[in-house]
Amino acid sequence: MEKQKSEDKQQKKSWFQGLQSEFRKIVWTDRNELIKQTIVVVCVSIVLCVLISVMDSFILEGINLLMK
């Protein structure tokens, strides 16, 4: 029983060490790059929102014309 507990602890310790080593490999972007990417994401989201709204309006009007 004691042997099982020590193996479990060793596995957990090994897992956390692996996790730490993987986090060290991450390359984080700098603040300016993050701001640029955030602006791009917001702009693309707004453009897609407008595009989908316009398409929805045209489709709704087309269906209303067909229903008359």
Backbone torsions as a table, in degrees:
resi	resn	phi	psi	omega
1	MET	NA	-44.6	179.2
2	GLU	-63.9	-37.2	-179.8
3	LYS	-63.7	-39.2	179.0
4	GLN	-63.7	-41.9	-180.0
5	LYS	-64.2	-42.2	-178.8
6	SER	-68.7	-34.4	176.1
7	GLU	-66.6	-40.5	178.4
8	ASP	-62.6	-44.3	178.9
9	LYS	-62.6	-40.6	179.9
10	GLN	-64.6	-40.9	179.3
11	GLN	-65.0	-42.8	178.8
12	LYS	-62.9	-43.4	179.7
13	LYS	-62.6	-43.2	179.3
14	SER	-63.6	-39.9	-179.9
15	TRP	-63.8	-44.4	179.7
16	PHE	-66.6	-35.0	176.9
17	GLN	-65.9	-40.3	176.3
18	GLY	-63.6	-40.6	178.7
19	LEU	-62.8	-43.0	178.1
20	GLN	-62.1	-42.8	-178.4
21	SER	-66.8	-34.1	177.3
22	GLU	-69.5	-38.2	178.0
23	PHE	-65.3	-29.9	177.6
24	ARG	-69.2	-24.5	-179.0
25	LYS	-79.4	-15.0	-177.5
26	ILE	-67.9	133.4	176.2
27	VAL	-104.5	109.4	-178.3
28	TRP	-85.9	141.9	178.8
29	THR	-76.2	155.5	178.0
30	ASP	-79.6	171.8	-173.4
31	ARG	-61.4	-43.3	-177.7
32	ASN	-64.0	-42.1	179.2
33	GLU	-65.5	-39.2	178.7
34	LEU	-63.7	-41.0	178.7
35	ILE	-65.0	-43.8	178.9
36	LYS	-60.7	-46.0	-179.0
37	GLN	-66.3	-36.3	177.6
38	THR	-65.0	-42.0	178.2
39	ILE	-62.6	-42.9	179.0
40	VAL	-61.9	-44.3	-179.7
41	VAL	-63.1	-43.1	179.4
42	VAL	-64.7	-43.9	-180.0
43	CYS	-64.0	-45.3	179.3
44	VAL	-63.5	-39.0	178.4
45	SER	-63.1	-42.1	179.4
46	ILE	-65.9	-44.3	179.1
47	VAL	-61.3	-44.9	178.8
48	LEU	-64.7	-37.7	177.2
49	CYS	-60.8	-46.2	179.0
50	VAL	-64.8	-44.5	-179.7
51	LEU	-60.8	-45.7	179.6
52	ILE	-65.7	-38.6	178.4
53	SER	-63.6	-42.9	179.2
54	VAL	-65.2	-45.6	178.7
55	MET	-61.4	-40.9	179.0
56	ASP	-62.8	-41.5	179.0
57	SER	-63.5	-45.0	179.1
58	PHE	-63.6	-42.4	179.4
59	ILE	-64.9	-41.9	178.3
60	LEU	-62.4	-44.2	177.7
61	GLU	-64.2	-39.3	177.7
62	GLY	-63.0	-42.1	178.4
63	ILE	-67.2	-39.5	178.5
64	ASN	-64.0	-38.0	177.9
65	LEU	-66.0	-37.9	179.3
66	LEU	-70.0	-31.0	-178.2
67	MET	-75.4	-22.3	-178.9
68	LYS	-76.4	NA	NA
